[in-house]
Amino acid sequence: MEISIVIAFSPGPRQVVEIPMTIEPGFTAAQALTSAAYLGESAAHGLEVTGLGVWGRKIGPSYLLQDQDRLEIYRSLTVDPKVARRERFVKQGAKKAAGLFAKRRIGAKAGY
């Protein structure tokens, strides 16, 4: 009896690749990745793996996969989120009609 899994990863910003696979019960996450590379899924080649997860929960390479698991391959961030937020704020400017608290109720306290 084989089980169905999906290997999901993002080769770049706003791109998601999902590879459906059927594997034998008892396969680990590392074995599934090796099997996907063996099957010729070229999209996964050259991908720097910084972590693995199943449905958003971090796992190790020795995790035993179960039926309907979604094995996620995490890559490193290319931009620090704090730096990106600062750059967006600088680009947006400190206008009165911009930002988180731009829409205020009449008579409300500042920031609410």
Beta strands, then each sheet from edge to edge (+ up, - down):
strand 1: 3-9
strand 2: 17-23
strand 3: 51-54
strand 4: 57-59
strand 5: 69-74
sheet 1: 2+ 1- 5- 3+ 4-
end
